[in-house]
Amino acid sequence: MTRPLTAAQRRLIEAADPGTGRLKGTEAQLTALVKRGLAFRHPRPPHDHFLTPAGHRAREARNEPPRQAEVEAPASSTGVFAARAGGEPVPPAAEGPARTREVRGAWQGMLELRRMTNPDASTERPCAWERTHLVQAAALALEAAGHRPAGANGEDGYRVRDTPQPDAVAVYAPDAAALRACAETLEGAGWQAGEYTEPRTRRRYVLASPRRV
């Protein structure tokens, strides 16, 4: 279980700048939020701290009335929101409209993270976090665009998987049209995407990597 926020941490998150997510607090308080994945330290001076996508969601949750369908945290090994890569053995705790809100908030938070961490403040290409979390980043782009992930029981949908290449993921889909739609979504989200065929299985897939320029 993830430890609940302290009262001081809640106040810091709620007081963050509504537009940029910039935080103000003591070094110890800000470091604690960073360790919990709720904030990040900007790499350039003056090294201010800003809310991560998870931090934005924590603030939004505090500002909304509790709903029965939303009281459980999204399923992940860390207790933090995780986009669906397809085929997970355990589905997210939230489904339907609650899951849609979570995904939409996560994607908006990711765009803000791009704006704050890309050197030119561009939101049109992936940031450093996405390049080090390829499967989660690609899955979030697909789920936020409305693509359906594959279910644990073999239901058709996309699947995002690691590849031997250090900067690329493979995306599988149930048919050619769905595969092309996934490629178009990733291209629109700032990825380079091309369709290929596996030599042994003859299965078609999309190989996608974050665009750097």
PAZAPA-4460 file (N, C-alpha, C; in steps of 0.05 Angstrom, whole numbers, plus 32768, in hexadecimal, padded with zeros to 4 digits):
% residues 213
    n_x    n_y    n_z   ca_x   ca_y   ca_z    c_x    c_y    c_z   seq   type   mol
   8011   7FE8   8000   8000   8000   8000   8012   8019   8000     1      M     A
   8009   802D   7FF1   8018   8047   7FF1   8011   8056   800A     2      T     A
   8025   8062   8017   8020   8072   802F   800E   808A   8028     3      R     A
   7FFB   8090   8038   7FEB   80A8   8033   7FFC   80C1   8036     4      P     A
   7FF3   80D6   8028   8001   80F0   8029   7FFE   80FC   8045     5      L     A
   8013   8109   804E   8011   8118   8068   8001   8131   8062     6      T     A
   7FF8   813E   8078   7FE9   8157   8075   7FFA   816C   8067     7      A     A
   8014   816D   806E   8026   8181   8062   8029   817C   8044     8      A     A
   802C   8162   803D   802F   815B   8021   8015   8162   8011     9      Q     A
   7FFE   815E   801D   7FE5   8165   800F   7FE4   8183   800B    10      R     A
   7FEC   8192   801F   7FEB   81B0   801C   7FFE   81B9   8006    11      R     A
   8015   81AD   8004   8028   81B5   7FEF   801D   81AF   7FD4    12      L     A
   8011   8198   7FD1   8006   8190   7FB7   7FEF   81A2   7FAF    13      I     A
   7FDD   81A8   7FC2   7FC6   81B8   7FBD   7FCE   81D5   7FB7    14      E     A
   7FE5   81DE   7FC2   7FEE   81FA   7FBD   7FFF   81FD   7FA4    15      A     A
   8004   81E7   7F95   8014   81E8   7F7D   8007   81FB   7F69    16      A     A
   8017   8208   7F59   800D   821A   7F44   7FFA   820A   7F32    17      D     A
   7FE1   8213   7F2E   7FCD   8204   7F1E   7FD5   8201   7F01    18      P     A
   7FE5   8213   7EF7   7FED   8211   7EDB   8005   8200   7ED6    19      G     A
   801A   8205   7EE5   8034   81F7   7EE1   8039   81E0   7EF4    20      T     A
   802B   81DF   7F0A   8030   81CA   7F1E   8049   81D0   7F2F    21      G     A
   8053   81E9   7F2E   806B   81F0   7F3E   8064   81EF   7F5B    22      R     A
   8077   81E4   7F6A   8074   81E0   7F87   8086   81F2   7F97    23      L     A
   807D   81F9   7FAF   808D   8208   7FC2   808C   81FA   7FDC    24      K     A
   80A4   81F7   7FE8   80A6   81E9   8002   80C2   81E7   800A    25      G     A
   80C7   81DA   8021   80E3   81D6   802A   80F0   81C0   8018    26      T     A
   810A   81BF   8019   8118   81AB   8009   8110   818F   8011    27      E     A
   810D   818B   802B   8105   8171   8035   80E9   8169   802C    28      A     A
   80D7   817C   802D   80BB   8176   8024   80BB   8170   8006    29      Q     A
   80C9   817F   7FF6   80C9   817B   7FD9   80D7   8160   7FD2    30      L     A
   80ED   815A   7FE0   80FB   8141   7FDB   80E9   8129   7FE2    31      T     A
   80D9   812C   7FF7   80C6   8116   7FFE   80B2   8111   7FE8    32      A     A
   80A8   8127   7FDB   8095   8124   7FC5   80A2   8117   7FAD    33      L     A
   80BC   811F   7FA8   80CA   8113   7F92   80CD   80F5   7F96    34      V     A
   80D4   80EC   7FAE   80D7   80D0   7FB4   80BD   80C0   7FB0    35      K     A
   80A7   80CD   7FB4   808D   80C0   7FB0   8083   80C2   7F94    36      R     A
   8092   80CE   7F82   808A   80D0   7F66   8076   80E5   7F61    37      G     A
   8071   80F7   7F74   805D   810C   7F71   8069   8127   7F67    38      L     A
   8083   8129   7F67   8090   8142   7F5E   80AA   813A   7F50    39      A     A
   80B5   814D   7F41   80CF   814A   7F35   80DE   8165   7F37    40      F     A
   80F8   8163   7F38   8109   817A   7F3A   8113   8182   7F1E    41      R     A
   810D   819A   7F16   8115   81A3   7EFB   8133   81A3   7EF8    42      H     A
   813D   8198   7EE1   815A   8195   7EDE   8169   81AF   7EDB    43      P     A
   815B   81C4   7ED3   8169   81DE   7ECE   8164   81F1   7EE6    44      R     A
   8178   8203   7EEB   8174   8217   7F01   815B   8227   7EFB    45      P     A
   814C   822F   7F10   8153   822C   7F2C   814B   8212   7F39    46      P     A
   8147   81FD   7F29   8141   81E2   7F33   8127   81E1   7F44    47      H     A
   8113   81EF   7F39   80F9   81EE   7F48   80ED   81D2   7F46    48      D     A
   80DA   81CD   7F57   80CC   81B3   7F58   80B0   81B7   7F4C    49      H     A
   80A6   81A2   7F3E   808C   81A3   7F31   807E   8188   7F35    50      F     A
   8064   8189   7F34   8054   8170   7F37   8059   815E   7F1F    51      L     A
   805B   8144   7F24   805B   8130   7F0E   803D   812B   7F07    52      T     A
   8039   811A   7EF2   801D   8112   7EEC   800F   8107   7F05    53      P     A
   801D   80F6   7F14   8011   80EB   7F2C   800A   8100   7F41    54      A     A
   801B   8115   7F42   8016   812B   7F55   7FFE   813B   7F4D    55      G     A
   7FFB   813F   7F32   7FE3   814D   7F29   7FCA   813E   7F30    56      H     A
   7FCB   8123   7F2C   7FB3   8113   7F32   7FAD   8113   7F50    57      R     A
   7FC2   8113   7F60   7FBD   8114   7F7D   7FAF   812E   7F85    58      A     A
   7FB7   8144   7F78   7FAA   815E   7F7E   7F8D   815E   7F74    59      R     A
   7F89   8153   7F5C   7F6D   8152   7F51   7F5B   8141   7F62    60      E     A
   7F66   812B   7F6C   7F56   8119   7F7D   7F4E   8127   7F97    61      A     A
   7F5F   8139   7FA1   7F58   8148   7FB9   7F42   815C   7FB4    62      R     A
   7F40   8166   7F9C   7F2D   817B   7F95   7F13   8170   7F8B    63      N     A
   7F11   8155   7F88   7EF8   814A   7F7F   7EEA   813B   7F96    64      E     A
   7ECF   813A   7F96   7EC2   812A   7FAA   7EC8   810D   7FA6    65      P     A
   7ECB   80FD   7FBB   7ED1   80E1   7FB9   7EBB   80D2   7FAA    66      P     A
   7EC3   80C0   7F99   7EAF   80AF   7F8B   7EB6   8092   7F90    67      R     A
   7EA2   8082   7F93   7EA6   8066   7F9A   7EB9   8058   7F86    68      Q     A
   7EB6   805F   7F6C   7EC5   8052   7F57   7EE2   805B   7F56    69      A     A
   7EE9   8070   7F66   7F04   807B   7F63   7F14   807A   7F7D    70      E     A
   7F0A   806C   7F91   7F18   806D   7FAA   7F31   805B   7FA9    71      V     A
   7F32   8047   7F97   7F49   8036   7F96   7F5E   8042   7F83    72      E     A
   7F77   803E   7F89   7F8D   8048   7F78   7F8F   8037   7F5F    73      A     A
   7F98   8042   7F49   7F9C   8032   7F31   7FAF   801B   7F36    74      P     A
   7FAB   8005   7F29   7FBB   7FEE   7F2E   7FD7   7FF1   7F22    75      A     A
   7FEB   7FED   7F33   8007   7FED   7F2A   8017   7FE3   7F42    76      S     A
   802F   7FDA   7F3C   8040   7FCF   7F51   8049   7FE4   7F65    77      S     A
   8048   7FFD   7F5D   8052   8012   7F6E   803B   8022   7F7B    78      T     A
   8022   801C   7F74   800C   802C   7F7E   8008   8046   7F6F    79      G     A
   8018   804B   7F59   8015   8062   7F49   8006   805B   7F30    80      V     A
   7FF9   806F   7F23   7FEA   806A   7F0B   7FFC   805C   7EF6    81      F     A
   7FF1   8049   7EE8   8000   803B   7ED3   7FED   8038   7EBB    82      A     A
   7FF7   8041   7EA4   7FE8   803D   7E8B   7FE7   801F   7E85    83      A     A
   7FD2   8017   7E76   7FCF   7FFB   7E70   7FDF   7FF4   7E57    84      R     A
   7FF2   7FE2   7E5A   8002   7FD9   7E43   7FF5   7FC2   7E34    85      A     A
   7FE0   7FB7   7E3F   7FD1   7FA2   7E32   7FD8   7F87   7E3D    86      G     A
   7FC4   7F77   7E44   7FC8   7F5C   7E4E   7FD0   7F59   7E6B    87      G     A
   7FCC   7F6F   7E7B   7FD3   7F6D   7E97   7FC2   7F58   7EA5    88      E     A
   7FCE   7F48   7EB7   7FBE   7F34   7EC5   7FA8   7F3F   7ED7    89      P     A
   7FAD   7F58   7EE2   7F9A   7F64   7EF4   7F92   7F7F   7EE8    90      V     A
   7F79   7F84   7EE2   7F71   7F9E   7ED6   7F73   7FB4   7EEA    91      P     A
   7F73   7FCD   7EE1   7F74   7FE4   7EF4   7F5C   7FE3   7F06    92      P     A
   7F5F   7FEE   7F1E   7F49   7FEF   7F31   7F32   8000   7F27    93      A     A
   7F39   8015   7F19   7F24   8027   7F0E   7F1F   801F   7EF1    94      A     A
   7F05   801F   7EEA   7EFE   8019   7ECE   7EE9   802D   7EC6    95      E     A
   7EE1   802C   7EAC   7ECC   803E   7EA2   7ED3   805B   7EA4    96      G     A
   7EC0   806C   7EAB   7EC5   8089   7EAD   7EDC   8091   7EC0    97      P     A
   7EDF   8082   7ED6   7EF4   8088   7EE9   7F0F   8084   7EDD    98      A     A
   7F12   806E   7ECE   7F2C   8068   7EC1   7F31   807D   7EAB    99      R     A
   7F1C   8085   7E9C   7F1F   8099   7E88   7F2A   80B3   7E93   100      T     A
   7F1F   80BB   7EAB   7F29   80D3   7EB8   7F46   80D1   7EC0   101      R     A
   7F4D   80B9   7ECB   7F69   80B5   7ED3   7F7C   80B7   7EBC   102      E     A
   7F75   80AA   7EA6   7F86   80AA   7E8E   7F88   80C7   7E83   103      V     A
   7F72   80D5   7E81   7F73   80F0   7E77   7F84   8102   7E88   104      R     A
   7F82   80FF   7EA3   7F93   810F   7EB5   7FB0   8108   7EB2   105      G     A
   7FB6   80EE   7EAF   7FD2   80E5   7EAC   7FDE   80F0   7E92   106      A     A
   7FCE   80F0   7E7C   7FD9   80FB   7E63   7FDD   8119   7E65   107      W     A
   7FCB   8127   7E71   7FCF   8144   7E74   7FE8   814A   7E86   108      Q     A
   7FEB   813A   7E9A   8003   813C   7EAB   801C   8136   7E9B   109      G     A
   801B   8123   7E89   8033   811C   7E79   803A   8134   7E66   110      M     A
   8025   8140   7E5A   802B   8157   7E49   8038   816E   7E59   111      L     A
   802F   8171   7E72   803B   8186   7E83   8058   817F   7E8A   112      E     A
   805D   8165   7E8E   8078   815C   7E94   808A   8161   7E7B   113      L     A
   807F   815D   7E63   808F   8163   7E4B   8095   8181   7E4A   114      R     A
   8081   8191   7E50   8085   81AE   7E4E   809A   81B7   7E62   115      R     A
   809B   81AB   7E79   80AD   81B4   7E8E   80C9   81A9   7E8B   116      M     A
   80CC   8192   7E7E   80E7   8185   7E7D   80F4   8185   7E62   117      T     A
   80E5   8188   7E4C   80F2   818A   7E32   8100   81A5   7E30   118      N     A
   8118   81A6   7E26   8127   81BF   7E25   8119   81D6   7E18   119      P     A
   8109   81D0   7E03   80FA   81E5   7DF5   80DD   81E7   7DFD   120      D     A
   80D6   81D9   7E14   80BB   81D9   7E1E   80A6   81CD   7E0B   121      A     A
   80AF   81BD   7DF8   809D   81B0   7DE5   808D   819A   7DF2   122      S     A
   8073   819A   7DEB   8061   8184   7DF4   805C   8171   7DDE   123      T     A
   8069   8174   7DC7   8064   8164   7DB0   8076   814C   7DAD   124      E     A
   8089   8149   7DBF   809B   8132   7DBD   80A0   8128   7DDA   125      R     A
   80A6   810E   7DDD   80AA   8103   7DF7   80C0   8110   7E07   126      P     A
   80BE   810E   7E21   80D3   811A   7E33   80E5   8103   7E3D   127      C     A
   80F8   810A   7E4E   810B   80F7   7E58   80FE   80E0   7E67   128      A     A
   80E9   80E7   7E77   80DB   80D2   7E86   80D0   80BD   7E74   129      W     A
   80C4   80C5   7E5E   80B8   80B2   7E4B   80CD   80A1   7E3E   130      E     A
   80E4   80AC   7E39   80F9   809D   7E2C   8105   8088   7E3F   131      R     A
   8101   808B   7E59   810B   8077   7E6C   80F4   8065   7E76   132      T     A
   80DB   806A   7E6D   80C4   8059   7E74   80B4   8054   7E5A   133      H     A
   80C1   8047   7E47   80B6   8046   7E2C   809A   8038   7E2B   134      L     A
   8098   8021   7E38   807E   8013   7E36   8068   8023   7E43   135      V     A
   806D   802E   7E5B   8058   803E   7E68   8051   8057   7E58   136      Q     A
   8065   8064   7E4C   8060   807C   7E3D   8050   8076   7E24   137      A     A
   8057   8062   7E15   8048   805B   7DFD   802C   8052   7E04   138      A     A
   802A   8042   7E19   800F   8039   7E21   7FFD   8050   7E29   139      A     A
   8008   8063   7E37   7FF8   807A   7E3F   7FEE   808A   7E27   140      L     A
   8000   808E   7E13   7FF7   809C   7DFB   7FE0   808D   7DED   141      A     A
   7FE2   8073   7DEC   7FCD   8063   7DDF   7FB3   8063   7DEF   142      L     A
   7FB6   805E   7E09   7F9D   805D   7E1A   7F90   8079   7E1B   143      E     A
   7FA0   808E   7E1C   7F94   80A9   7E1D   7F86   80B0   7E03   144      A     A
   7F8E   80A4   7DED   7F81   80A9   7DD3   7F69   8098   7DCF   145      A     A
   7F62   8086   7DE2   7F4A   8076   7DE0   7F4E   805A   7DD5   146      G     A
   7F66   8052   7DD0   7F6B   8037   7DC7   7F65   8023   7DDD   147      H     A
   7F5B   800C   7DD7   7F55   7FF8   7DEB   7F6C   7FE5   7DEF   148      R     A
   7F75   7FE2   7E08   7F8B   7FCE   7E0D   7F80   7FB2   7E0D   149      P     A
   7F92   7F9F   7E08   7F8A   7F83   7E09   7F84   7F7B   7E25   150      A     A
   7F71   7F6A   7E29   7F69   7F61   7E43   7F79   7F49   7E4C   151      G     A
   7F77   7F42   7E66   7F86   7F2C   7E71   7F7C   7F11   7E66   152      A     A
   7F63   7F10   7E5D   7F57   7EF7   7E54   7F57   7EF4   7E36   153      N     A
   7F68   7F03   7E29   7F6B   7F00   7E0C   7F59   7F13   7DFC   154      G     A
   7F4C   7F26   7E09   7F3C   7F39   7DFA   7F4E   7F49   7DE7   155      E     A
   7F44   7F4F   7DD0   7F54   7F5D   7DBC   7F5A   7F79   7DC5   156      D     A
   7F71   7F83   7DBE   7F79   7F9E   7DC4   7F97   7FA1   7DC0   157      G     A
   7FA1   7FB9   7DC5   7FBE   7FBD   7DC0   7FCE   7FB1   7DD7   158      Y     A
   7FE7   7FAB   7DD1   7FFB   7FA1   7DE4   8015   7FB0   7DDF   159      R     A
   8020   7FBD   7DF3   803A   7FCB   7DF1   804F   7FBA   7DFF   160      V     A
   8065   7FB4   7DF2   8079   7FA3   7DFD   8095   7FAE   7DF9   161      R     A
   80A7   7FA7   7E0C   80C3   7FAE   7E09   80CF   7FA0   7DF0   162      D     A
   80E5   7FAB   7DE6   80F4   7F9F   7DD0   8112   7F9E   7DD8   163      T     A
   8122   7F8F   7DC9   813F   7F8F   7DCF   814B   7FAA   7DCA   164      P     A
   813E   7FBB   7DBA   8149   7FD6   7DB5   8144   7FE7   7DCE   165      Q     A
   8159   7FF6   7DD7   8156   8005   7DF0   8143   801D   7DEE   166      P     A
   813C   8026   7DD6   812B   803E   7DD4   8112   8039   7DC4   167      D     A
   8108   8020   7DC4   80F0   801B   7DB4   80DE   8006   7DC1   168      A     A
   80C5   8008   7DBB   80B1   7FF4   7DC5   80A3   7FE8   7DAC   169      V     A
   8098   7FD1   7DB0   8088   7FC4   7D9C   806A   7FC6   7DA4   170      A     A
   8059   7FCD   7D91   803C   7FCE   7D96   802E   7FBA   7D84   171      V     A
   801E   7FA9   7D8F   800F   7F96   7D81   7FF1   7F9D   7D82   172      Y     A
   7FE2   7F96   7D6E   7FC5   7F9C   7D6D   7FB7   7F84   7D5F   173      A     A
   7F9D   7F81   7D63   7F8F   7F6A   7D58   7F8C   7F69   7D3A   174      P     A
   7F8E   7F80   7D2D   7F8B   7F80   7D10   7F9A   7F98   7D04   175      D     A
   7F9C   7F98   7CE9   7FAC   7FAC   7CDB   7FA2   7FC9   7CE1   176      A     A
   7F88   7FCC   7CE1   7F7C   7FE7   7CE5   7F83   7FF1   7D01   177      A     A
   7F80   7FE0   7D15   7F86   7FE8   7D30   7FA4   7FEE   7D34   178      A     A
   7FB5   7FDF   7D26   7FD1   7FE3   7D28   7FD9   7FFE   7D1C   179      L     A
   7FCD   8004   7D04   7FD3   801E   7CF7   7FC9   8035   7D08   180      R     A
   7FB2   8031   7D16   7FA8   8046   7D27   7FBA   804B   7D3F   181      A     A
   7FC6   8036   7D4A   7FD9   8039   7D60   7FF1   8048   7D57   182      C     A
   7FFB   8042   7D3F   8013   8050   7D34   800D   806D   7D30   183      A     A
   7FF5   8074   7D26   7FEE   8090   7D22   7FEC   809F   7D3C   184      E     A
   7FE1   8092   7D50   7FDF   809F   7D6B   7FFB   80A4   7D76   185      T     A
   800D   8091   7D74   8028   8095   7D7F   8037   80AB   7D6F   186      L     A
   8033   80AB   7D55   8040   80C0   7D45   8036   80DC   7D4E   187      E     A
   801C   80DD   7D53   8010   80F7   7D5C   8019   80FF   7D77   188      G     A
   8022   80EB   7D87   802B   80F0   7DA3   8049   80F5   7DA4   189      A     A
   8056   80F6   7D8D   8072   80FD   7D8C   8085   80E5   7D8A   190      G     A
   807A   80CE   7D81   808B   80B7   7D7E   8090   80B1   7D60   191      W     A
   80A6   80A4   7D5A   80AB   809A   7D3F   80A0   807D   7D3F   192      Q     A
   808F   8077   7D2C   8082   805D   7D2B   8082   8052   7D0F   193      A     A
   8089   8038   7D0C   8089   802B   7CF2   807F   800E   7CF6   194      G     A
   8072   8004   7CE2   8068   7FE8   7CE3   807D   7FD5   7CD8   195      E     A
   807F   7FBE   7CE5   8092   7FA9   7CDE   8085   7F8E   7CE0   196      Y     A
   8093   7F79   7CD7   8089   7F5E   7CD8   809E   7F4D   7CE6   197      T     A
   8095   7F3D   7CFA   80A7   7F2B   7D08   80AF   7F15   7CF5   198      E     A
   80C9   7F10   7CF2   80D2   7EFC   7CDE   80C7   7EE0   7CE2   199      P     A
   80C6   7ED7   7CFB   80BD   7EBC   7D01   809F   7EB8   7D01   200      R     A
   8091   7ECB   7D0E   8074   7EC8   7D11   8064   7ED5   7CFB   201      T     A
   8071   7EE7   7CEC   8064   7EF7   7CD8   804F   7F0A   7CE3   202      R     A
   8050   7F0F   7CFD   803D   7F20   7D0A   8046   7F3D   7D06   203      R     A
   8033   7F4E   7D00   8038   7F6B   7CFC   8038   7F79   7D17   204      R     A
   804A   7F8D   7D19   804B   7F9D   7D32   8055   7FB9   7D2B   205      Y     A
   8052   7FCB   7D3D   805D   7FE6   7D3B   8075   7FE8   7D4D   206      V     A
   808B   7FF2   7D42   80A3   7FF8   7D52   80A3   8016   7D55   207      L     A
   80A3   801F   7D6E   80A0   803C   7D74   80B6   8045   7D87   208      A     A
   80C1   805C   7D82   80D5   8068   7D94   80CF   8086   7D97   209      S     A
   80D6   8091   7DAE   80D1   80AE   7DB2   80E1   80BF   7D9F   210      P     A
   80D4   80D3   7D93   80E2   80E6   7D82   80F2   80F9   7D93   211      R     A
   810A   80FF   7D8A   811B   8112   7D9A   811B   812E   7D8E   212      R     A
   8114   8131   7D75   8114   814C   7D69   80FA   8150   7D5A   213      V     A
***
